[in-house]
Amino acid sequence: MPTLLYLQASPRGSDSASTTAAQSYLDALPPSVSVTTIDLFGANLPEFGETLAAAKQQTMFGQSLTEAQQSAW
């Protein structure tokens, strides 16, 4: 069964024209398609910013981390 990951990324929710258009698309999919939806403004996601991303890269390449990167990592 095919699965579609729908990342809803509008802070306006159902008031958003793009959300309405996306919902029309999703409604037209055949029943054989499974849809997984993640509302990026409603989901409790961990913070992953530039400092943490840099710390991950530095660690992967065996490089030392700055103090800020150490704190984030």
PDB file as gemmi writes it, atoms N, CA and C in Angstrom:
CRYST1    1.000    1.000    1.000  90.00  90.00  90.00 P 1                      
ATOM      1  N   MET A   1       0.840  -1.172   0.000  1.00  0.00           N  
ATOM      2  CA  MET A   1       0.000   0.000   0.000  1.00  0.00           C  
ATOM      3  C   MET A   1       0.894   1.246   0.000  1.00  0.00           C  
ATOM      4  N   PRO A   2       0.721   2.133  -0.970  1.00  0.00           N  
ATOM      5  CA  PRO A   2       1.510   3.361  -0.985  1.00  0.00           C  
ATOM      6  C   PRO A   2       1.105   4.289   0.158  1.00  0.00           C  
ATOM      7  N   THR A   3       2.080   5.018   0.652  1.00  0.00           N  
ATOM      8  CA  THR A   3       1.825   5.960   1.739  1.00  0.00           C  
ATOM      9  C   THR A   3       2.315   7.336   1.322  1.00  0.00           C  
ATOM     10  N   LEU A   4       1.500   8.339   1.593  1.00  0.00           N  
ATOM     11  CA  LEU A   4       1.847   9.730   1.312  1.00  0.00           C  
ATOM     12  C   LEU A   4       2.037  10.447   2.639  1.00  0.00           C  
ATOM     13  N   LEU A   5       3.164  11.129   2.788  1.00  0.00           N  
ATOM     14  CA  LEU A   5       3.401  11.927   3.986  1.00  0.00           C  
ATOM     15  C   LEU A   5       3.006  13.360   3.662  1.00  0.00           C  
ATOM     16  N   TYR A   6       1.995  13.857   4.345  1.00  0.00           N  
ATOM     17  CA  TYR A   6       1.510  15.217   4.138  1.00  0.00           C  
ATOM     18  C   TYR A   6       1.966  16.075   5.309  1.00  0.00           C  
ATOM     19  N   LEU A   7       2.859  17.024   5.025  1.00  0.00           N  
ATOM     20  CA  LEU A   7       3.333  17.953   6.039  1.00  0.00           C  
ATOM     21  C   LEU A   7       2.520  19.239   5.919  1.00  0.00           C  
ATOM     22  N   GLN A   8       1.605  19.403   6.850  1.00  0.00           N  
ATOM     23  CA  GLN A   8       0.777  20.606   6.842  1.00  0.00           C  
ATOM     24  C   GLN A   8       1.594  21.713   7.505  1.00  0.00           C  
ATOM     25  N   ALA A   9       1.925  22.753   6.719  1.00  0.00           N  
ATOM     26  CA  ALA A   9       2.872  23.759   7.201  1.00  0.00           C  
ATOM     27  C   ALA A   9       2.299  25.167   7.229  1.00  0.00           C  
ATOM     28  N   SER A  10       0.999  25.289   7.298  1.00  0.00           N  
ATOM     29  CA  SER A  10       0.398  26.620   7.365  1.00  0.00           C  
ATOM     30  C   SER A  10      -0.060  26.921   8.782  1.00  0.00           C  
ATOM     31  N   PRO A  11       0.365  28.071   9.325  1.00  0.00           N  
ATOM     32  CA  PRO A  11      -0.089  28.437  10.668  1.00  0.00           C  
ATOM     33  C   PRO A  11      -1.564  28.826  10.689  1.00  0.00           C  
ATOM     34  N   ARG A  12      -2.161  29.005   9.519  1.00  0.00           N  
ATOM     35  CA  ARG A  12      -3.571  29.415   9.441  1.00  0.00           C  
ATOM     36  C   ARG A  12      -4.533  28.226   9.479  1.00  0.00           C  
ATOM     37  N   GLY A  13      -4.004  27.017   9.419  1.00  0.00           N  
ATOM     38  CA  GLY A  13      -4.854  25.833   9.504  1.00  0.00           C  
ATOM     39  C   GLY A  13      -5.927  25.795   8.442  1.00  0.00           C  
ATOM     40  N   SER A  14      -7.157  25.572   8.842  1.00  0.00           N  
ATOM     41  CA  SER A  14      -8.259  25.446   7.884  1.00  0.00           C  
ATOM     42  C   SER A  14      -8.606  26.761   7.198  1.00  0.00           C  
ATOM     43  N   ASP A  15      -8.086  27.880   7.673  1.00  0.00           N  
ATOM     44  CA  ASP A  15      -8.305  29.180   7.018  1.00  0.00           C  
ATOM     45  C   ASP A  15      -7.335  29.405   5.859  1.00  0.00           C  
ATOM     46  N   SER A  16      -6.419  28.480   5.652  1.00  0.00           N  
ATOM     47  CA  SER A  16      -5.398  28.610   4.622  1.00  0.00           C  
ATOM     48  C   SER A  16      -5.901  28.071   3.284  1.00  0.00           C  
ATOM     49  N   ALA A  17      -5.684  28.843   2.231  1.00  0.00           N  
ATOM     50  CA  ALA A  17      -6.063  28.393   0.889  1.00  0.00           C  
ATOM     51  C   ALA A  17      -5.237  27.183   0.472  1.00  0.00           C  
ATOM     52  N   SER A  18      -3.960  27.165   0.842  1.00  0.00           N  
ATOM     53  CA  SER A  18      -3.117  26.025   0.457  1.00  0.00           C  
ATOM     54  C   SER A  18      -3.533  24.757   1.206  1.00  0.00           C  
ATOM     55  N   THR A  19      -3.960  24.904   2.449  1.00  0.00           N  
ATOM     56  CA  THR A  19      -4.451  23.741   3.202  1.00  0.00           C  
ATOM     57  C   THR A  19      -5.735  23.215   2.580  1.00  0.00           C  
ATOM     58  N   THR A  20      -6.611  24.121   2.163  1.00  0.00           N  
ATOM     59  CA  THR A  20      -7.856  23.722   1.512  1.00  0.00           C  
ATOM     60  C   THR A  20      -7.567  22.992   0.198  1.00  0.00           C  
ATOM     61  N   ALA A  21      -6.623  23.518  -0.585  1.00  0.00           N  
ATOM     62  CA  ALA A  21      -6.251  22.873  -1.847  1.00  0.00           C  
ATOM     63  C   ALA A  21      -5.640  21.502  -1.592  1.00  0.00           C  
ATOM     64  N   ALA A  22      -4.771  21.415  -0.603  1.00  0.00           N  
ATOM     65  CA  ALA A  22      -4.150  20.127  -0.273  1.00  0.00           C  
ATOM     66  C   ALA A  22      -5.197  19.111   0.160  1.00  0.00           C  
ATOM     67  N   GLN A  23      -6.170  19.562   0.945  1.00  0.00           N  
ATOM     68  CA  GLN A  23      -7.215  18.652   1.397  1.00  0.00           C  
ATOM     69  C   GLN A  23      -8.036  18.133   0.225  1.00  0.00           C  
ATOM     70  N   SER A  24      -8.293  18.988  -0.767  1.00  0.00           N  
ATOM     71  CA  SER A  24      -9.009  18.544  -1.969  1.00  0.00           C  
ATOM     72  C   SER A  24      -8.216  17.458  -2.691  1.00  0.00           C  
ATOM     73  N   TYR A  25      -6.906  17.643  -2.763  1.00  0.00           N  
ATOM     74  CA  TYR A  25      -6.042  16.640  -3.387  1.00  0.00           C  
ATOM     75  C   TYR A  25      -6.106  15.334  -2.599  1.00  0.00           C  
ATOM     76  N   LEU A  26      -5.970  15.436  -1.294  1.00  0.00           N  
ATOM     77  CA  LEU A  26      -5.992  14.233  -0.453  1.00  0.00           C  
ATOM     78  C   LEU A  26      -7.320  13.498  -0.563  1.00  0.00           C  
ATOM     79  N   ASP A  27      -8.407  14.248  -0.627  1.00  0.00           N  
ATOM     80  CA  ASP A  27      -9.738  13.643  -0.741  1.00  0.00           C  
ATOM     81  C   ASP A  27      -9.913  12.882  -2.062  1.00  0.00           C  
ATOM     82  N   ALA A  28      -9.162  13.298  -3.091  1.00  0.00           N  
ATOM     83  CA  ALA A  28      -9.288  12.673  -4.410  1.00  0.00           C  
ATOM     84  C   ALA A  28      -8.400  11.442  -4.574  1.00  0.00           C  
ATOM     85  N   LEU A  29      -7.545  11.179  -3.601  1.00  0.00           N  
ATOM     86  CA  LEU A  29      -6.670  10.007  -3.697  1.00  0.00           C  
ATOM     87  C   LEU A  29      -7.486   8.720  -3.614  1.00  0.00           C  
ATOM     88  N   PRO A  30      -7.019   7.690  -4.283  1.00  0.00           N  
ATOM     89  CA  PRO A  30      -7.729   6.413  -4.183  1.00  0.00           C  
ATOM     90  C   PRO A  30      -7.606   5.840  -2.772  1.00  0.00           C  
ATOM     91  N   PRO A  31      -8.579   5.028  -2.368  1.00  0.00           N  
ATOM     92  CA  PRO A  31      -8.564   4.454  -1.026  1.00  0.00           C  
ATOM     93  C   PRO A  31      -7.328   3.597  -0.729  1.00  0.00           C  
ATOM     94  N   SER A  32      -6.633   3.161  -1.771  1.00  0.00           N  
ATOM     95  CA  SER A  32      -5.451   2.328  -1.565  1.00  0.00           C  
ATOM     96  C   SER A  32      -4.242   3.126  -1.063  1.00  0.00           C  
ATOM     97  N   VAL A  33      -4.339   4.455  -1.088  1.00  0.00           N  
ATOM     98  CA  VAL A  33      -3.237   5.297  -0.627  1.00  0.00           C  
ATOM     99  C   VAL A  33      -3.466   5.663   0.835  1.00  0.00           C  
ATOM    100  N   SER A  34      -2.499   5.337   1.660  1.00  0.00           N  
ATOM    101  CA  SER A  34      -2.542   5.694   3.073  1.00  0.00           C  
ATOM    102  C   SER A  34      -1.883   7.068   3.229  1.00  0.00           C  
ATOM    103  N   VAL A  35      -2.523   7.956   3.990  1.00  0.00           N  
ATOM    104  CA  VAL A  35      -1.990   9.301   4.187  1.00  0.00           C  
ATOM    105  C   VAL A  35      -1.614   9.479   5.654  1.00  0.00           C  
ATOM    106  N   THR A  36      -0.369   9.861   5.876  1.00  0.00           N  
ATOM    107  CA  THR A  36       0.103  10.221   7.208  1.00  0.00           C  
ATOM    108  C   THR A  36       0.263  11.732   7.223  1.00  0.00           C  
ATOM    109  N   THR A  37      -0.422  12.401   8.154  1.00  0.00           N  
ATOM    110  CA  THR A  37      -0.389  13.860   8.220  1.00  0.00           C  
ATOM    111  C   THR A  37       0.348  14.316   9.469  1.00  0.00           C  
ATOM    112  N   ILE A  38       1.247  15.277   9.285  1.00  0.00           N  
ATOM    113  CA  ILE A  38       1.915  15.923  10.412  1.00  0.00           C  
ATOM    114  C   ILE A  38       1.674  17.425  10.290  1.00  0.00           C  
ATOM    115  N   ASP A  39       1.033  17.993  11.290  1.00  0.00           N  
ATOM    116  CA  ASP A  39       0.804  19.432  11.344  1.00  0.00           C  
ATOM    117  C   ASP A  39       2.024  20.054  12.022  1.00  0.00           C  
ATOM    118  N   LEU A  40       2.850  20.737  11.242  1.00  0.00           N  
ATOM    119  CA  LEU A  40       4.108  21.254  11.781  1.00  0.00           C  
ATOM    120  C   LEU A  40       3.907  22.335  12.838  1.00  0.00           C  
ATOM    121  N   PHE A  41       2.746  22.974  12.858  1.00  0.00           N  
ATOM    122  CA  PHE A  41       2.493  23.991  13.874  1.00  0.00           C  
ATOM    123  C   PHE A  41       1.800  23.408  15.100  1.00  0.00           C  
ATOM    124  N   GLY A  42       1.265  22.220  14.978  1.00  0.00           N  
ATOM    125  CA  GLY A  42       0.591  21.592  16.106  1.00  0.00           C  
ATOM    126  C   GLY A  42       1.389  20.472  16.744  1.00  0.00           C  
ATOM    127  N   ALA A  43       2.363  19.960  16.006  1.00  0.00           N  
ATOM    128  CA  ALA A  43       3.159  18.838  16.501  1.00  0.00           C  
ATOM    129  C   ALA A  43       4.176  19.312  17.542  1.00  0.00           C  
ATOM    130  N   ASN A  44       4.434  18.458  18.487  1.00  0.00           N  
ATOM    131  CA  ASN A  44       5.433  18.745  19.509  1.00  0.00           C  
ATOM    132  C   ASN A  44       6.777  18.207  19.008  1.00  0.00           C  
ATOM    133  N   LEU A  45       7.488  19.024  18.239  1.00  0.00           N  
ATOM    134  CA  LEU A  45       8.736  18.602  17.626  1.00  0.00           C  
ATOM    135  C   LEU A  45       9.924  19.137  18.415  1.00  0.00           C  
ATOM    136  N   PRO A  46      11.002  18.367  18.468  1.00  0.00           N  
ATOM    137  CA  PRO A  46      12.196  18.858  19.160  1.00  0.00           C  
ATOM    138  C   PRO A  46      12.828  20.006  18.370  1.00  0.00           C  
ATOM    139  N   GLU A  47      13.446  20.924  19.070  1.00  0.00           N  
ATOM    140  CA  GLU A  47      14.119  22.037  18.411  1.00  0.00           C  
ATOM    141  C   GLU A  47      15.423  21.540  17.806  1.00  0.00           C  
ATOM    142  N   PHE A  48      15.647  21.875  16.562  1.00  0.00           N  
ATOM    143  CA  PHE A  48      16.868  21.472  15.878  1.00  0.00           C  
ATOM    144  C   PHE A  48      17.314  22.641  15.017  1.00  0.00           C  
ATOM    145  N   GLY A  49      18.150  23.486  15.587  1.00  0.00           N  
ATOM    146  CA  GLY A  49      18.581  24.690  14.898  1.00  0.00           C  
ATOM    147  C   GLY A  49      19.977  24.567  14.326  1.00  0.00           C  
ATOM    148  N   GLU A  50      20.504  25.703  13.908  1.00  0.00           N  
ATOM    149  CA  GLU A  50      21.801  25.758  13.247  1.00  0.00           C  
ATOM    150  C   GLU A  50      22.933  25.247  14.141  1.00  0.00           C  
ATOM    151  N   THR A  51      22.914  25.625  15.428  1.00  0.00           N  
ATOM    152  CA  THR A  51      23.990  25.210  16.333  1.00  0.00           C  
ATOM    153  C   THR A  51      23.998  23.702  16.521  1.00  0.00           C  
ATOM    154  N   LEU A  52      22.830  23.120  16.705  1.00  0.00           N  
ATOM    155  CA  LEU A  52      22.750  21.671  16.897  1.00  0.00           C  
ATOM    156  C   LEU A  52      23.133  20.924  15.616  1.00  0.00           C  
ATOM    157  N   ALA A  53      22.715  21.450  14.479  1.00  0.00           N  
ATOM    158  CA  ALA A  53      23.075  20.821  13.208  1.00  0.00           C  
ATOM    159  C   ALA A  53      24.588  20.854  13.004  1.00  0.00           C  
ATOM    160  N   ALA A  54      25.208  21.989  13.326  1.00  0.00           N  
ATOM    161  CA  ALA A  54      26.667  22.110  13.197  1.00  0.00           C  
ATOM    162  C   ALA A  54      27.376  21.153  14.156  1.00  0.00           C  
ATOM    163  N   ALA A  55      26.838  21.021  15.367  1.00  0.00           N  
ATOM    164  CA  ALA A  55      27.431  20.108  16.345  1.00  0.00           C  
ATOM    165  C   ALA A  55      27.378  18.672  15.837  1.00  0.00           C  
ATOM    166  N   LYS A  56      26.279  18.303  15.225  1.00  0.00           N  
ATOM    167  CA  LYS A  56      26.150  16.951  14.678  1.00  0.00           C  
ATOM    168  C   LYS A  56      27.205  16.725  13.605  1.00  0.00           C  
ATOM    169  N   GLN A  57      27.361  17.697  12.699  1.00  0.00           N  
ATOM    170  CA  GLN A  57      28.340  17.569  11.623  1.00  0.00           C  
ATOM    171  C   GLN A  57      29.764  17.478  12.179  1.00  0.00           C  
ATOM    172  N   GLN A  58      30.076  18.341  13.129  1.00  0.00           N  
ATOM    173  CA  GLN A  58      31.412  18.331  13.723  1.00  0.00           C  
ATOM    174  C   GLN A  58      31.701  16.970  14.364  1.00  0.00           C  
ATOM    175  N   THR A  59      30.715  16.434  15.077  1.00  0.00           N  
ATOM    176  CA  THR A  59      30.873  15.144  15.741  1.00  0.00           C  
ATOM    177  C   THR A  59      31.082  14.021  14.721  1.00  0.00           C  
ATOM    178  N   MET A  60      30.309  14.051  13.654  1.00  0.00           N  
ATOM    179  CA  MET A  60      30.416  13.013  12.625  1.00  0.00           C  
ATOM    180  C   MET A  60      31.801  12.986  11.985  1.00  0.00           C  
ATOM    181  N   PHE A  61      32.425  14.150  11.882  1.00  0.00           N  
ATOM    182  CA  PHE A  61      33.725  14.239  11.229  1.00  0.00           C  
ATOM    183  C   PHE A  61      34.884  14.290  12.230  1.00  0.00           C  
ATOM    184  N   GLY A  62      34.578  14.002  13.502  1.00  0.00           N  
ATOM    185  CA  GLY A  62      35.616  13.920  14.504  1.00  0.00           C  
ATOM    186  C   GLY A  62      36.259  15.251  14.845  1.00  0.00           C  
ATOM    187  N   GLN A  63      35.535  16.328  14.608  1.00  0.00           N  
ATOM    188  CA  GLN A  63      36.072  17.657  14.885  1.00  0.00           C  
ATOM    189  C   GLN A  63      35.578  18.143  16.243  1.00  0.00           C  
ATOM    190  N   SER A  64      36.341  19.025  16.847  1.00  0.00           N  
ATOM    191  CA  SER A  64      35.955  19.535  18.164  1.00  0.00           C  
ATOM    192  C   SER A  64      34.783  20.505  18.049  1.00  0.00           C  
ATOM    193  N   LEU A  65      34.025  20.567  19.128  1.00  0.00           N  
ATOM    194  CA  LEU A  65      32.835  21.415  19.169  1.00  0.00           C  
ATOM    195  C   LEU A  65      33.129  22.708  19.910  1.00  0.00           C  
ATOM    196  N   THR A  66      32.442  23.764  19.498  1.00  0.00           N  
ATOM    197  CA  THR A  66      32.515  25.010  20.250  1.00  0.00           C  
ATOM    198  C   THR A  66      31.736  24.818  21.549  1.00  0.00           C  
ATOM    199  N   GLU A  67      31.859  25.756  22.450  1.00  0.00           N  
ATOM    200  CA  GLU A  67      31.126  25.654  23.719  1.00  0.00           C  
ATOM    201  C   GLU A  67      29.616  25.627  23.473  1.00  0.00           C  
ATOM    202  N   ALA A  68      29.161  26.480  22.564  1.00  0.00           N  
ATOM    203  CA  ALA A  68      27.721  26.504  22.252  1.00  0.00           C  
ATOM    204  C   ALA A  68      27.263  25.178  21.642  1.00  0.00           C  
ATOM    205  N   GLN A  69      28.085  24.606  20.784  1.00  0.00           N  
ATOM    206  CA  GLN A  69      27.749  23.317  20.184  1.00  0.00           C  
ATOM    207  C   GLN A  69      27.747  22.210  21.218  1.00  0.00           C  
ATOM    208  N   GLN A  70      28.705  22.239  22.141  1.00  0.00           N  
ATOM    209  CA  GLN A  70      28.738  21.239  23.218  1.00  0.00           C  
ATOM    210  C   GLN A  70      27.485  21.321  24.063  1.00  0.00           C  
ATOM    211  N   SER A  71      27.053  22.524  24.353  1.00  0.00           N  
ATOM    212  CA  SER A  71      25.857  22.720  25.169  1.00  0.00           C  
ATOM    213  C   SER A  71      24.611  22.203  24.443  1.00  0.00           C  
ATOM    214  N   ALA A  72      24.540  22.443  23.144  1.00  0.00           N  
ATOM    215  CA  ALA A  72      23.389  22.000  22.355  1.00  0.00           C  
ATOM    216  C   ALA A  72      23.382  20.499  22.154  1.00  0.00           C  
ATOM    217  N   TRP A  73      24.573  19.916  22.011  1.00  0.00           N  
ATOM    218  CA  TRP A  73      24.698  18.505  21.702  1.00  0.00           C  
ATOM    219  C   TRP A  73      24.443  17.672  22.926  1.00  0.00           C  
TER     220      TRP A  73                                                      
END                                                                             
